[in-house]
Amino acid sequence: MIDAGLRGSSDEAVLAWAVGHSLAVVSADVDFGNILRFPLGSHCGIVIARFPSWIGNDVMNTRIVAALRTLPDSDLAGSVLVVEPATVRLRRVSTATR
């Protein structure tokens, strides 16, 4: 968010900027997983990276990219993807509401 000039901005401001630019949010901030604040289907996708601090950025980034490559873009849109060292979980909009 530094590149977008949003450093220190609220989560709502970050997500609003991403939605306005048709982009997904990738963050280590688990608050983005709160579907009451950020309802499924109201954004272009949220990826939450949950990795211990001792895991290097290169390993974390590789794992995130690998997880994203397993999904069609349509599955990420409006969904929350949680990427951890050993697991990937997808919380998505039900097909009945798409």
C-alpha positions in Angstrom: 0.0 0.0 0.0 3.0 2.2 0.2 3.1 2.5 -3.6 -0.5 3.6 -3.6 0.1 6.2 -0.9 -2.2 4.3 1.5 0.3 3.5 4.3 -1.4 4.0 7.6 -4.8 4.1 6.1 -7.8 2.3 7.5 -8.6 -1.2 6.2 -11.8 0.3 4.7 -9.8 2.9 2.8 -7.5 0.2 1.5 -10.3 -2.0 0.3 -12.2 0.9 -1.2 -9.1 1.8 -3.2 -8.6 -1.8 -4.4 -12.3 -2.1 -5.4 -12.0 1.2 -7.2 -9.1 -0.2 -9.2 -10.6 -3.7 -9.6 -7.8 -5.3 -7.6 -7.6 -7.9 -4.9 -6.0 -7.1 -1.6 -3.1 -9.2 -0.4 -2.4 -8.7 3.3 -1.1 -10.3 6.5 -3.8 -8.4 8.4 -6.4 -11.0 9.5 -8.9 -8.2 10.1 -9.6 -8.4 6.3 -11.1 -11.8 6.9 -14.0 -10.3 8.9 -16.9 -10.9 6.6 -19.2 -8.7 8.6 -16.9 -5.7 7.9 -16.0 -6.9 4.4 -18.9 -9.0 3.1 -18.2 -11.8 0.6 -19.0 -10.5 -2.9 -18.4 -6.9 -2.1 -14.8 -6.8 -3.4 -12.5 -8.3 -6.0 -10.9 -10.7 -3.6 -8.9 -10.7 -0.4 -5.8 -12.9 0.2 -4.7 -13.2 3.8 -1.1 -14.4 4.3 -0.7 -16.2 7.7 2.9 -17.1 8.0 5.2 -17.0 11.1 7.7 -14.2 11.1 10.6 -16.5 10.7 9.5 -17.6 7.2 11.2 -15.4 4.6 9.3 -13.2 2.2 10.5 -15.3 -0.8 8.9 -18.5 0.6 5.7 -16.7 1.6 5.4 -15.0 -1.9 6.0 -18.3 -3.6 3.3 -20.0 -1.5 0.8 -17.2 -2.2 1.5 -17.3 -6.0 1.1 -21.1 -6.0 -2.2 -20.9 -4.2 -3.5 -18.2 -6.6 -2.5 -20.3 -9.6 -4.8 -23.1 -8.4 -7.8 -20.8 -8.6 -9.7 -19.5 -11.6 -10.0 -15.7 -11.3 -13.8 -16.1 -10.9 -13.2 -18.1 -7.6 -11.1 -15.3 -6.0 -13.5 -12.5 -7.0 -15.6 -11.6 -3.9 -13.9 -14.3 -1.8 -11.4 -14.5 1.0 -8.4 -16.8 0.5 -6.3 -17.6 3.5 -2.8 -18.9 2.7 -0.8 -20.6 5.5 2.4 -22.6 5.2 0.6 -26.0 5.0 -2.9 -25.1 4.1 -5.0 -22.9 1.8 -8.7 -22.1 2.7 -11.1 -20.4 0.4 -14.3 -18.7 1.7 -16.4 -17.8 -1.2 -19.7 -16.4 -2.2 -22.2 -19.2 -2.6 -23.0 -20.1 -6.2 -26.7 -19.2 -5.6 -25.7 -15.5 -5.1 -23.3 -15.2 -8.0 
